[in-house]
Amino acid sequence: MNNTFFNKLTVIAAAGILFLTAGCKKYLDQQPITDVGAEMVFQDVASTRKALAGVYSRLVGDAGFGIRLSLYYTVDTDEMQGPTGNADNDRRDIARYNATSGNAQITNPFNQLFTGIEYANICISNIPKMDMYNNGSEQEKKQLRRLYGEALTLRAQFYFQAIVNWGDVPSHFQPAASLASANPFPTRTDRDTLYNRLLADLKVAADLVPWRNEITTIGDQLDERITKGTVKGLRARIALFRGGFALRSDASMKRPTDYLTYYQIARDECSEIIASNQHSMNPSFRALWKDQVNARVVADPQGELMFQASGIGRNATADTKLAYYNGPTVNNLGNKSINVLPTYFYLFDQNDLRRDVTCAPYNVAANGTTKIGQALTAMCDGKYRRDWITGPAVSPTDAVQYFGLKWQILRYSDVLLMFAEAENEISGPTAAAYNAVNQVRRRGFGKPISTPDVTVDLPAGLSKATFFDAVVRERSLELGGEGVRKFDLIRWNLLATKIAETKTALLAMSTRSGAFSTLPEFMYYRNNSVADDATLWANSFYAPAPTTAPANTTRVNWAQAAVNTTALARYATGFVTGKSELLPIPQPARDANPNLTQNPGY
């Protein structure tokens, strides 16, 4: 890889003005540091925070979780599918597994991830060399150790995203200035080797970064920066991928023979997070998303939002297009480019409150409040919605595309489900594994989280295999639309299976046969309603439509919509087992580095 992509300390110094204060939304009134050496940038806690802010900033923007890593690369799965329209050598081809190495939307994200790695490397190299790191006050030393641990964690996150999308990538664990002379054109390193390094780094970082309740004791303010729970949660996630299936250079899907070693790491890390009592779930799934994430609230009393990529500045460099590219349109503004698969909508039990948060079968009128019901094949994902944004609200006539919403990288409910999965793989469906899943389910059905409830808890007596199936399902119901599913299915070696099953189900739904025979042909939404859940509709999603239209409603062709010529016609059309589990290495990166080989099938 060409080291000219990322070898300027001046860039990180300039980016450092984006220091992530409480809420990570505001620029500080600071002058940029430009064209200076490391001794100037890493001179004290305040300047080091600015440098680390530059590392955080590479999580977002159009090439990061602002849109491409979060929304372009995470569909088509058995949950969501990408935009309508013809092949474009762009976002549509990525969604349908038709990307080529010359696709216009893969080079910049690839480069940005390695820019983030380089920025982190500069911090990791220089922070421990600071005199204050060893000889400062106890508070200064603790603050700098936290910053060092954060840099290790961010580097692991950038590497993780590069690996799950592109597989084996070059090893860059020193600043480019150090590597360029010795190895200017590195080859790709086996991902298992990279994962091992990341797991080791995160083990170190966990001892450097404080728990949530220790932040103020070291003189830092409560904000959205990485804490010990984040480090451990990311280590658990990476461990599961290290122990999972992956597409190898010989085009086969393989998992390591010692995979249980890594499941044990994941189990232990999640267990420690749970035992710490530092994190819990918001009692209301709806409030979490509508009143916290979309309301752009900084305070997180439960600590459920464990790792967030925060958008700022209303621009392509450091903000996000969440709720513009995806989610319902408002006054015809928005791309509406992520659609809920009809089969996923009906995966939810009719009493599961998560359905009406994750799925939004409406658009919003010009007044910004009145809802217009949409067909089953046209509904959007719903966790990021323009009509839910407050703090402040967005005017329905405002054509802005950047809303400062935060992409959720890791939530506490994910930790519970990772624990249950790892525990089951190691010991079978123990009481602890059941309890972890059932807490998530109870919240999803609006029940008290800690109180057993036979109406929603998983049934007793499940085998190891059936409990795993329950976890696979529950992760989809809980984490739908959050960019997790595609990579989960790959590490379980289930992506091809789930795509095939979904195509079969969509075809059956198009004729309303089998399990879909009782679906309503039509749905009727209430005129002039501002409801953003099932109460918008006058009839049931789960029973045949009434023969007479209810008063003061408008009819929508629901299951009568042509599922086979809409959703199915464009769904994962280019998927090929042994190829599509990874994106192609961008051709510009290969042109810059002749030692970069291509992924299988491209």
FENSULPE-V343996 format. One record per pair of residues at least 6 apart in sequence whose C-alpha atoms are under 7 Angstrom apart, sorted by the first residue. I is the first residue (numbers start at 0). J is the second residue. Records with the same first field share a line. If there is no record, write none. Layout:
# FENSULPE-V343996
I = J / J
This chain:
# FENSULPE-V343996
0 = 184 / 185 / 588 / 591 / 592
1 = 183 / 184 / 591 / 592
2 = 175 / 179 / 183
5 = 114 / 117 / 175
6 = 175 / 176
9 = 33 / 34 / 35
11 = 50 / 53 / 118
12 = 32 / 33 / 40 / 50
13 = 31 / 32 / 33
14 = 53
15 = 49 / 50 / 51 / 52 / 53
16 = 26 / 27 / 29 / 31 / 49
17 = 26 / 52 / 53
18 = 27 / 48 / 49 / 52
19 = 52
20 = 222
21 = 221 / 222 / 223 / 297
22 = 222 / 223 / 297
23 = 309
24 = 310 / 311
25 = 311
40 = 46 / 47 / 50
41 = 47 / 125 / 126 / 129
42 = 129
43 = 131
44 = 139 / 143
51 = 122 / 150
54 = 115 / 118 / 119
56 = 317
57 = 63 / 111 / 115
58 = 64 / 308
59 = 65 / 308 / 309 / 310 / 317 / 318 / 319
60 = 315 / 316 / 317 / 318 / 319
61 = 67 / 315 / 316 / 319
62 = 107 / 108 / 111
63 = 108
64 = 308 / 406
65 = 318 / 319 / 320 / 321
66 = 319 / 320 / 321
69 = 482
71 = 90 / 93 / 94
72 = 93 / 94
73 = 482 / 485
74 = 80 / 81 / 94 / 485
75 = 81 / 94 / 95 / 570 / 571
76 = 484 / 485 / 498
77 = 343 / 497 / 498 / 501
78 = 339 / 340 / 343 / 479
79 = 337 / 338 / 339 / 340 / 480
80 = 94 / 337 / 338 / 339 / 340 / 570
81 = 91 / 94 / 336 / 337 / 338
82 = 91 / 336 / 337
86 = 92
88 = 98 / 102 / 103
89 = 102 / 103 / 104
90 = 104
92 = 98
95 = 570 / 571 / 572 / 573 / 574
96 = 571 / 572 / 573 / 574 / 579
97 = 573
99 = 583 / 601
100 = 583 / 584 / 585 / 586
101 = 585 / 586
105 = 585
106 = 585
109 = 161
112 = 157 / 161
115 = 154 / 157
116 = 154 / 157
117 = 174 / 175
119 = 150 / 153 / 154
120 = 172 / 173 / 174
121 = 174
122 = 150
123 = 147 / 150 / 151
126 = 132 / 147
131 = 139 / 140
132 = 140 / 143
133 = 140
138 = 217 / 218
141 = 217
142 = 217
144 = 207
145 = 207 / 208
148 = 204 / 207 / 208
149 = 225
151 = 200 / 201 / 204
152 = 201 / 204 / 230
155 = 197
162 = 168 / 190
163 = 486
164 = 581 / 582
165 = 581 / 582 / 583 / 584
166 = 190 / 581
167 = 187 / 188 / 189 / 190
168 = 187 / 188
169 = 185 / 186 / 187 / 188
170 = 188
184 = 592 / 594
185 = 594
186 = 594 / 595
187 = 595
191 = 241
194 = 241
198 = 234
201 = 230 / 234
204 = 230
205 = 227 / 230 / 231
208 = 226 / 227
209 = 226 / 227
210 = 226 / 227 / 228
211 = 226 / 277
214 = 220 / 221
215 = 221
225 = 306
228 = 272
229 = 305 / 306
231 = 268
232 = 268 / 269 / 414
235 = 264 / 265 / 268 / 269
236 = 265
238 = 261 / 262 / 264 / 265
239 = 261 / 262 / 265
240 = 490
241 = 261
242 = 254 / 255 / 258 / 259 / 261 / 262
243 = 254 / 258 / 490 / 491
244 = 252 / 253 / 254 / 489 / 490 / 491 / 492
245 = 252 / 253 / 254 / 489 / 490
246 = 252 / 253 / 577 / 580
247 = 253
248 = 598 / 599
250 = 577 / 578 / 599
251 = 577
252 = 577
259 = 425
262 = 421
263 = 421
265 = 418 / 421
266 = 418 / 421 / 422
269 = 414 / 418
270 = 418
278 = 301 / 302 / 303 / 411
279 = 301 / 302 / 303 / 411
280 = 301 / 303 / 411 / 412
281 = 287 / 301 / 303
282 = 442
283 = 442 / 445
284 = 353 / 442 / 443
285 = 356
288 = 382
289 = 387
293 = 383 / 387 / 388 / 389 / 404
294 = 388 / 389 / 390
295 = 389 / 390 / 404
303 = 410 / 411
304 = 407 / 409 / 410 / 411
305 = 409 / 410 / 411
306 = 407 / 408 / 409 / 410
307 = 405 / 406 / 407 / 408
308 = 405 / 406 / 407 / 408
309 = 404 / 405 / 406
310 = 317 / 318 / 319 / 403 / 404 / 405
311 = 317 / 318 / 403
312 = 318
313 = 401 / 402 / 403
314 = 401
318 = 401 / 403
319 = 401 / 402 / 403 / 404
320 = 400 / 401 / 402
321 = 383 / 404
322 = 383 / 384 / 385
323 = 333 / 334 / 385 / 400
324 = 333 / 334 / 335 / 336
325 = 334 / 335 / 336 / 337 / 379 / 380
326 = 335 / 379 / 380 / 381 / 383 / 384
327 = 335 / 359 / 361 / 362 / 363 / 379 / 384
328 = 335 / 362 / 363
329 = 362 / 363 / 364 / 365 / 367 / 386 / 395
330 = 363 / 364 / 365 / 367 / 395 / 396
332 = 398
335 = 379
337 = 379 / 380
338 = 377 / 378 / 379 / 380
339 = 358 / 378 / 379 / 380
340 = 566
341 = 375 / 376
342 = 504 / 505
344 = 354 / 358
347 = 354 / 476
350 = 444
351 = 443 / 444
352 = 443 / 444 / 445
353 = 443
355 = 532 / 533
356 = 381 / 382
357 = 380 / 381 / 382 / 479
358 = 378 / 379 / 380 / 381
359 = 378 / 379 / 380 / 381
360 = 372 / 373 / 374 / 378 / 379
361 = 370 / 371 / 372 / 373 / 378
362 = 370 / 371 / 372 / 373
363 = 369 / 370 / 371
364 = 370 / 371
365 = 395
366 = 395
367 = 386 / 395
368 = 529
369 = 527 / 528 / 529
370 = 528 / 529
372 = 524 / 555
373 = 555
374 = 555 / 556 / 557 / 560
375 = 557 / 558
376 = 560 / 562 / 565 / 566
380 = 480
412 = 439
415 = 435 / 436
416 = 435 / 436 / 470 / 474
418 = 432
419 = 432 / 433 / 435 / 436
420 = 467 / 470
422 = 432
423 = 429 / 432 / 463
427 = 463
428 = 463 / 466
437 = 456 / 457
438 = 448 / 449
440 = 455 / 456
441 = 447 / 448 / 455
442 = 448
475 = 484
488 = 494
489 = 580
495 = 576
502 = 567
505 = 562 / 563 / 567
506 = 563
507 = 513
508 = 515 / 562
509 = 561 / 562 / 563
511 = 518
517 = 542 / 543
518 = 540 / 541 / 542 / 543 / 558
519 = 540 / 541 / 542 / 543 / 544 / 557 / 558
520 = 543 / 544 / 556 / 557 / 558 / 559
521 = 544 / 554 / 555 / 556 / 557 / 558 / 559
522 = 538 / 544 / 554 / 555 / 556 / 557
523 = 536 / 537 / 538 / 552 / 553 / 554 / 555
524 = 535 / 536 / 537 / 552 / 553 / 554
525 = 535 / 536 / 537 / 551 / 552 / 553
526 = 551 / 552 / 553
528 = 535
537 = 549
538 = 544
578 = 599 / 600
583 = 597 / 598 / 601
584 = 597 / 598
589 = 595
